[in-house]
Amino acid sequence: MPSLVDFDLPALENHFAARGLRPMHALTVLRQFMQHGHTQHLDPAIVGNGVIRHLHEDFQPRRSTLLDTSVSSDGTRKLLIGFTGGGAVESVLMPGFRPGLAAGCVSSQIGCAMGCDFCASTRGGLERNLDAGEIVEQFLHLRAQAALDNRRLRTLVFMGMGEPMLNLDNVLDAIRRIGQPRTGGIGWRQMTVSTVGIVPGIDRLADADLNVHLALSLHAPDDATRSRLVPSNRRYAVDEVMTAARRFLAKTQRIPTIEYCMLAGVNDSDEQANMLADLMEGFRAHVNLIPYNSIGAGVSGTAYTRPGRARQTAFWKILRDRKVAVHFRDTRGDDVNAACGQLRETRLKVLASRSVPAIP
């Protein structure tokens, strides 16, 4: 049985037409659904009883359930969302810096195959790709949670569990639906897609011409360190991924963000700061320094730690003095284990300890 999360506007218009319903009502239906997550308040005087009856009898309301929520002292909400098709992912809602606004983070896969050594999402490996409807489901949950806080979901990042470029067809489809202003979306320019540096995916994202932003998870300026932290670097080296990011800027005129998770004694030296500044020479991009949110032992068994404030500041100062556009990301949700994959991992451990079925 289909759900409205599986349809964009042309597809729903065609669906209605094939069933003898007026295609013009598809816009009204999708607008209410995308804004409110349901169609309970459709007016039969506007869309007709036939459309309402068809939606009630032949559509499932949603394809996901909110399994768990953790709320941080800073207002960050971490959601664990289970799908009727099996498995669960994490999504995060963060209060905006301006009153009344919020930012969201969604996942593109259940688990992750990339093996980044400091990330909890990858410790259990990859289960499967999410389809576009399941990604839209996360957006709807986040929008509803923002409304509970009297906020409006303003921006969305594909920066949760999984590597978006390895599920790019579904990610692009979801972006088109979530961004569509006619159906109550947030606009394509309000979205950012993150990648560890899958070069063909970066080029495809640019060619899609959706006006979305790119975030490149670099995390080290040299191949030796980056290959240790991000195994995909052995396939796409630092120079290759940075060149792809420059191509993205040239093609789209959207300024990329270079994500750099700071790990004590690993990638936070003065030398590495200068190497990063060299990579940024002549590149119109922002560096986002991220103080590490500890997850315990990574894939290799190494337990990384966050550099002290003085080391963070020294690293930042080198970049700033070399005219790099750089800022720190405010850490959110530290008290509720907000690093990607931690809530799902905790839930799975609890279920296993109780000898009950795992997440559906």
C-alpha positions as CSV (number, residue, x, y, z in Angstrom):
1,M,0.0,0.0,0.0
2,P,1.5,3.3,-1.0
3,S,2.1,6.4,1.2
4,L,2.1,10.0,0.1
5,V,5.8,10.2,1.0
6,D,6.4,8.1,-2.1
7,F,5.0,10.7,-4.5
8,D,6.2,14.0,-5.9
9,L,3.6,16.3,-7.5
10,P,3.7,14.9,-11.1
11,A,3.6,11.3,-9.9
12,L,0.5,12.0,-7.7
13,E,-1.2,13.9,-10.5
14,N,-0.7,10.9,-12.7
15,H,-1.9,8.5,-10.0
16,F,-5.1,10.5,-9.5
17,A,-5.7,10.7,-13.2
18,A,-5.3,6.9,-13.6
19,R,-8.0,6.4,-11.0
20,G,-10.5,8.9,-12.5
21,L,-9.7,11.6,-9.9
22,R,-8.9,15.2,-10.8
23,P,-5.1,15.7,-11.0
24,M,-5.5,19.3,-9.9
25,H,-6.2,18.1,-6.4
26,A,-2.8,16.5,-6.0
27,L,-1.2,19.9,-5.2
28,T,-3.7,20.6,-2.4
29,V,-3.2,17.1,-1.0
30,L,0.6,17.2,-1.1
31,R,0.8,20.7,0.3
32,Q,-1.2,19.7,3.4
33,F,0.7,16.5,3.8
34,M,4.2,18.1,3.6
35,Q,3.2,20.9,5.9
36,H,1.4,18.8,8.6
37,G,2.5,15.2,8.0
38,H,-1.1,14.1,7.4
39,T,-4.2,14.9,5.4
40,Q,-6.8,14.8,8.2
41,H,-8.0,18.4,7.5
42,L,-8.6,18.1,3.8
43,D,-11.8,19.9,2.9
44,P,-14.1,17.7,0.8
45,A,-15.7,20.8,-0.6
46,I,-12.3,21.6,-2.2
47,V,-10.8,18.2,-3.2
48,G,-14.0,16.1,-3.3
49,N,-15.1,13.1,-1.3
50,G,-13.6,10.7,-3.9
51,V,-10.1,11.9,-3.2
52,I,-10.5,11.7,0.5
53,R,-12.0,8.2,0.3
54,H,-9.2,7.1,-1.9
55,L,-6.5,8.4,0.5
56,H,-8.3,6.8,3.4
57,E,-8.8,3.4,1.8
58,D,-5.8,2.9,-0.5
59,F,-3.0,4.8,1.2
60,Q,-1.1,4.1,4.4
61,P,-0.8,7.2,6.5
62,R,2.9,7.0,7.1
63,R,5.8,4.5,6.7
64,S,7.6,5.2,10.0
65,T,7.2,5.5,13.7
66,L,9.0,7.7,16.3
67,L,10.7,5.0,18.5
68,D,12.6,7.2,20.9
69,T,13.5,10.8,21.6
70,S,16.4,12.3,23.6
71,V,16.3,16.0,24.5
72,S,19.5,17.8,25.4
73,S,19.8,20.6,27.9
74,D,20.6,22.9,25.0
75,G,17.3,22.0,23.3
76,T,18.7,19.6,20.7
77,R,16.3,16.7,20.0
78,K,17.6,13.4,18.8
79,L,15.0,11.1,17.2
80,L,15.2,7.4,16.5
81,I,12.8,6.6,13.7
82,G,11.8,3.1,12.7
83,F,10.5,2.2,9.3
84,T,7.8,-0.3,8.3
85,G,10.2,-1.6,5.8
86,G,12.6,-2.5,8.6
87,G,15.5,-0.8,10.5
88,A,15.8,2.5,12.1
89,V,17.8,5.7,11.7
90,E,18.6,8.8,13.7
91,S,17.6,12.4,12.9
92,V,18.4,15.5,14.8
93,L,16.6,18.8,15.4
94,M,18.7,21.7,16.6
95,P,17.3,25.1,17.8
96,G,18.3,27.9,15.5
97,F,20.3,30.8,16.7
98,R,17.4,33.1,15.8
99,P,14.1,32.6,17.8
100,G,11.5,30.6,16.1
101,L,13.8,28.7,13.8
102,A,15.4,25.2,13.8
103,A,17.8,23.2,11.8
104,G,17.5,19.5,11.0
105,C,19.8,16.6,10.2
106,V,18.7,13.5,8.4
107,S,20.2,10.1,7.5
108,S,20.5,8.6,4.0
109,Q,21.3,5.0,5.0
110,I,20.7,2.5,7.8
111,G,24.2,2.2,9.2
112,C,27.3,3.1,7.1
113,A,30.0,1.2,5.2
114,M,32.6,4.0,5.1
115,G,34.5,2.8,8.2
116,C,35.4,6.3,9.5
117,D,37.3,5.5,12.7
118,F,35.8,8.2,14.9
119,C,32.1,7.7,13.9
120,A,29.5,5.5,15.8
121,S,27.3,5.1,12.7
122,T,29.8,2.8,11.0
123,R,30.5,0.4,13.9
124,G,27.7,-1.9,12.9
125,G,28.3,-1.7,9.2
126,L,25.8,-0.9,6.5
127,E,22.3,-2.5,6.6
128,R,20.7,-0.9,3.5
129,N,19.9,2.3,1.6
130,L,16.9,4.4,2.5
131,D,14.5,5.1,-0.2
132,A,13.4,8.6,-1.0
133,G,10.1,8.2,0.9
134,E,11.9,7.1,4.1
135,I,14.1,10.2,3.9
136,V,11.0,12.4,3.5
137,E,9.6,10.7,6.6
138,Q,12.5,12.0,8.6
139,F,11.9,15.5,7.4
140,L,8.2,15.3,8.4
141,H,9.1,14.0,11.9
142,L,11.6,16.9,12.3
143,R,9.1,19.5,11.1
144,A,6.5,18.2,13.6
145,Q,9.0,18.2,16.5
146,A,10.0,21.8,15.6
147,A,6.4,22.8,15.7
148,L,6.2,21.4,19.3
149,D,8.9,23.9,20.2
150,N,7.1,26.7,18.4
151,R,9.9,26.7,15.8
152,R,10.0,26.5,12.0
153,L,12.3,24.0,10.4
154,R,14.4,26.3,8.2
155,T,17.4,24.3,7.1
156,L,18.2,20.6,6.5
157,V,21.5,18.8,6.2
158,F,22.1,15.2,4.9
159,M,24.8,14.6,7.6
160,G,23.4,11.8,9.7
161,M,23.9,8.1,9.3
162,G,25.3,6.9,6.0
163,E,27.1,8.3,3.0
164,P,24.6,10.3,0.8
165,M,26.7,9.9,-2.3
166,L,26.4,6.2,-2.2
167,N,22.6,6.5,-2.2
168,L,22.4,9.6,-4.4
169,D,19.4,8.7,-6.6
170,N,17.2,8.5,-3.6
171,V,18.8,11.5,-1.9
172,L,18.2,13.6,-5.0
173,D,14.6,12.5,-5.2
174,A,14.1,13.3,-1.6
175,I,15.7,16.7,-2.0
176,R,13.3,17.5,-4.9
177,R,10.3,16.6,-2.8
178,I,11.5,18.3,0.5
179,G,12.6,21.5,-1.3
180,Q,9.6,22.0,-3.6
181,P,8.1,25.3,-2.5
182,R,4.7,24.7,-4.3
183,T,4.0,21.7,-1.9
184,G,5.2,23.4,1.2
185,G,8.9,22.4,1.2
186,I,11.7,24.5,2.7
187,G,13.4,25.4,-0.6
188,W,16.4,23.7,-2.2
189,R,18.9,26.4,-1.1
190,Q,18.2,25.5,2.5
191,M,19.7,22.1,2.2
192,T,23.2,20.7,2.4
193,V,24.6,17.3,1.4
194,S,27.6,16.0,3.2
195,T,30.1,13.5,1.9
196,V,33.4,11.9,3.0
197,G,34.6,12.6,-0.6
198,I,33.0,10.3,-3.1
199,V,34.2,12.2,-6.1
200,P,31.7,10.9,-8.8
201,G,28.9,11.8,-6.3
202,I,30.2,15.3,-5.9
203,D,30.2,15.8,-9.6
204,R,26.7,14.3,-10.0
205,L,25.4,16.6,-7.3
206,A,26.7,19.6,-9.1
207,D,25.3,18.4,-12.4
208,A,21.8,17.9,-10.8
209,D,21.6,21.7,-10.6
210,L,19.4,21.8,-7.5
211,N,21.1,24.8,-5.8
212,V,21.9,22.7,-2.7
213,H,25.1,23.2,-0.7
214,L,28.0,20.8,-0.4
215,A,29.8,19.8,2.9
216,L,33.1,17.9,2.5
217,S,34.1,15.8,5.5
218,L,37.9,16.3,5.2
219,H,39.2,15.8,8.8
220,A,42.8,15.8,7.8
221,P,44.9,17.7,5.3
222,D,47.4,14.9,4.4
223,D,46.8,11.5,2.9
224,A,48.5,9.5,5.7
225,T,46.3,10.9,8.5
226,R,43.1,11.0,6.4
227,S,43.5,7.4,5.3
228,R,43.8,6.3,8.9
229,L,40.6,8.2,9.8
230,V,38.6,7.9,6.6
231,P,39.3,4.7,4.7
232,S,37.7,6.0,1.5
233,N,40.7,8.3,1.2
234,R,42.6,5.3,-0.2
235,R,40.3,5.5,-3.2
236,Y,39.8,9.3,-3.4
237,A,42.9,11.1,-2.0
238,V,42.9,14.6,-0.5
239,D,43.9,16.4,-3.7
240,E,41.1,14.6,-5.6
241,V,38.4,15.4,-3.2
242,M,39.5,19.0,-2.9
243,T,39.6,19.4,-6.7
244,A,36.1,17.9,-6.9
245,A,34.9,20.5,-4.3
246,R,36.4,23.3,-6.4
247,R,34.6,21.9,-9.4
248,F,31.4,22.0,-7.4
249,L,31.9,25.7,-6.6
250,A,32.7,26.5,-10.2
251,K,29.7,24.7,-11.5
252,T,27.1,25.8,-9.0
253,Q,28.4,29.0,-7.4
254,R,27.5,27.4,-4.1
255,I,30.3,27.9,-1.5
256,P,31.3,24.5,0.0
257,T,32.0,23.8,3.6
258,I,35.1,21.9,4.6
259,E,34.2,19.9,7.7
260,Y,37.2,19.2,10.1
261,C,36.6,17.1,13.2
262,M,39.4,17.9,15.7
263,L,41.0,14.9,17.4
264,A,43.6,15.4,20.1
265,G,47.1,14.5,19.0
266,V,45.9,13.2,15.6
267,N,44.9,16.1,13.3
268,D,45.3,19.2,15.4
269,S,48.9,20.2,15.1
270,D,50.3,23.5,14.0
271,E,51.8,21.7,11.0
272,Q,48.5,20.3,10.0
273,A,46.8,23.7,10.4
274,N,49.3,25.1,7.9
275,M,48.8,22.2,5.5
276,L,45.0,22.8,5.7
277,A,45.6,26.5,4.9
278,D,47.7,25.5,1.9
279,L,44.8,23.4,0.6
280,M,42.4,26.4,1.0
281,E,44.7,28.8,-0.9
282,G,42.6,30.6,-3.5
283,F,39.5,28.4,-2.6
284,R,36.3,30.3,-1.8
285,A,35.1,27.9,0.9
286,H,34.5,27.8,4.6
287,V,36.3,25.6,7.1
288,N,34.1,24.3,9.9
289,L,36.1,23.1,12.9
290,I,34.2,20.5,14.9
291,P,35.3,19.7,18.5
292,Y,35.0,15.9,18.7
293,N,32.0,14.3,20.4
294,S,33.5,11.1,21.9
295,I,31.9,7.8,21.1
296,G,34.4,5.5,22.9
297,A,36.4,3.0,20.8
298,G,36.2,3.4,17.1
299,V,36.3,0.7,14.4
300,S,40.1,0.2,15.0
301,G,39.7,0.2,18.8
302,T,41.2,3.6,19.2
303,A,39.3,5.9,21.6
304,Y,39.8,9.5,20.4
305,T,39.4,12.6,22.5
306,R,38.7,16.3,22.0
307,P,41.6,18.7,22.0
308,G,41.8,21.2,24.8
309,R,40.5,24.7,24.2
310,A,44.0,26.2,23.9
311,R,44.9,23.7,21.1
312,Q,41.6,24.3,19.3
313,T,42.2,28.1,19.5
314,A,45.8,27.8,18.3
315,F,44.7,25.7,15.3
316,W,41.9,28.2,14.4
317,K,44.3,31.2,14.8
318,I,46.7,29.7,12.2
319,L,43.9,29.4,9.7
320,R,42.5,32.8,10.4
321,D,45.9,34.5,10.2
322,R,46.4,32.8,6.8
323,K,43.1,34.4,5.6
324,V,41.0,31.2,5.7
325,A,37.3,31.6,6.4
326,V,37.0,29.5,9.5
327,H,34.7,29.0,12.4
328,F,33.9,26.5,15.1
329,R,30.7,24.5,15.0
330,D,28.8,24.9,18.3
331,T,28.7,21.4,19.9
332,R,25.1,20.3,20.5
333,G,23.6,17.5,22.4
334,D,26.7,16.2,24.2
335,D,24.7,15.2,27.2
336,V,22.4,12.9,25.1
337,N,25.1,11.2,23.0
338,A,24.3,13.2,19.9
339,A,27.1,11.8,17.8
340,C,25.8,10.0,14.7
341,G,24.7,6.5,15.5
342,Q,24.9,6.6,19.3
343,L,21.1,6.6,20.1
344,R,20.4,3.7,17.7
345,E,23.4,1.8,19.0
346,T,22.2,2.3,22.6
347,R,18.7,1.1,21.7
348,L,20.0,-2.0,20.0
349,K,22.1,-2.9,23.1
350,V,19.1,-2.4,25.4
351,L,16.9,-4.6,23.2
352,A,19.6,-7.3,23.0
353,S,20.1,-7.3,26.8
354,R,16.3,-7.9,27.2
355,S,16.3,-10.7,24.6
356,V,13.5,-9.1,22.7
357,P,13.1,-8.5,18.9
358,A,15.4,-5.8,17.5
359,I,14.2,-2.6,16.0
360,P,11.6,-3.3,13.4
